[in-house]
Each structure stands twice: as C-alpha cells, then as structure tokens.
Amino acid sequence: MSGLEIISVVILGGLLWLWFDSTRVHEIAVERARNQCRANEVQFLDDTVALANIKPERDKDGRLILSQ
C-alpha cells in the first residue's frame, strides 16, 4: 500500500468516526431535551414543525418585520 492510500484510508476512517460520534451526541441531546420537556410538561418540538408561509412586511412605524 502506498503512502497516499494509507493517508486516504486514515482520513476516511476519521471522517466516519466523526460522523458516528456526532450522530450519537445528537441522539443524546435530543433525549435530554425530551426528558426536560416531559419534566416541565411542555411539548417537545423537533423536526415536525415548519413554517408554511413567511413574508417580509412593514409595521406601523415602518420597520421591516417577518410575518406569517
């Protein structure tokens, strides 16, 4: 195996390790957030909430705001 192949395998392995590790950290964070929401009796909103429509407009003072 050449030096370039070894470096490529090491880099690929490092990227896979980083991906698996960050996925696990995300799962832990979501679980802790769910537990906190359950303890405080509030709804946990993850990726199930999305805006249907948002547009810029001006308020009565002329400032730009975003409204639905």
VONUVEX-485083 format. One record per residue (C-alpha): y, x, z negated; residue in one letter; residue number from 1. Coordinates in steps of 0.1 Angstrom, whole numbers, plus 2048, in hexadecimal, padded with zeros to 3 digits. Example, Ala and Ser with C-alpha at 12.3 -4.5 7.8 and 13.67 -1.06 7.14 Angstrom:
2
    Y    X    Z  r    k
  7D3  87B  7B2  A    1
  7F5  889  7B9  S    2
***
This chain:
68
    Y    X    Z  r    k
  800  800  800  M    1
  822  80E  809  S    2
  840  810  7F2  G    3
  851  7F3  804  L    4
  833  7DC  7FF  E    5
  831  7E5  7DA  I    6
  856  7DE  7D6  I    7
  853  7BD  7E9  S    8
  835  7B2  7D3  V    9
  848  7BB  7B3  V   10
  867  7A8  7BF  I   11
  853  78A  7C9  L   12
  841  78A  7A7  G   13
  862  78D  795  G   14
  870  76F  7A8  L   15
  851  75A  7A0  L   16
  852  764  77C  W   17
  877  75A  77B  L   18
  870  739  78B  W   19
  854  730  773  F   20
  868  73B  755  D   21
  887  727  75F  S   22
  871  708  766  T   23
  862  70B  743  R   24
  884  70F  733  V   25
  890  6F0  746  H   26
  873  6DC  739  E   27
  87A  6E7  715  I   28
  89F  6DE  718  A   29
  897  6BB  726  V   30
  87D  6B4  70B  E   31
  896  6BE  6F0  R   32
  8B1  6A9  6FF  A   33
  899  68B  700  R   34
  890  690  6DC  N   35
  8B5  691  6D2  Q   36
  8BC  672  6E6  C   37
  89F  661  6D5  R   38
  8AB  66C  6B3  A   39
  8CE  65F  6BA  N   40
  8C1  63F  6CA  E   41
  8D2  645  6EB  V   42
  8C5  644  70E  Q   43
  8BC  665  71E  F   44
  8CA  667  742  L   45
  8BA  681  757  D   46
  8B8  681  77D  D   47
  8B5  65B  77E  T   48
  8DB  654  77F  V   49
  8F0  659  79E  A   50
  912  64D  7AA  L   51
  911  634  7C6  A   52
  935  639  7D1  N   53
  952  64F  7C6  I   54
  973  651  7D7  K   55
  995  661  7CF  P   56
  9B3  64B  7C8  E   57
  9D4  64C  7B6  R   58
  9DC  63D  794  D   59
  9FD  62B  78C  K   60
  A0D  64D  784  D   61
  A03  65B  7A6  G   62
  9E8  673  798  R   63
  9C8  677  7AC  L   64
  9A9  668  79B  I   65
  985  662  7A5  L   66
  979  63E  7A3  S   67
  95A  62C  7AB  Q   68
***
